[in-house]
Amino acid sequence: DERTRGEEAYFTTSRFGLYWSGFGEPKPYVQAYRRPLPDILNGLTESGWRLDRLVEPQPLAEMQTVSARLHAELSHSPAFICVRALG
């Protein structure tokens, strides 16, 4: 979404932060980096790690009852990538 997409071009690494909702008050402030996929994977392998698994989590169908808007948003524009690497 617009909170995490940022102003930078896709292939630029940039840092951002936002307040996560759904965890009660006070809302936790989370900082993260936006990186192109090759930077993530090549950084791992160049450091001696071996890619074991790559997952882009999909929202569960049950999420539609909690937030139809967020379910649709995450179905069209994934927000997370999970990497399992072995050293």
Summary of the structure (lengths in Angstrom):
residues: 87
radius of gyration: 15.2
end to end distance: 33.2
largest distance: 43.2
contacts: 163
relative contact order: 0.18
helix: 31%
strand: 26%
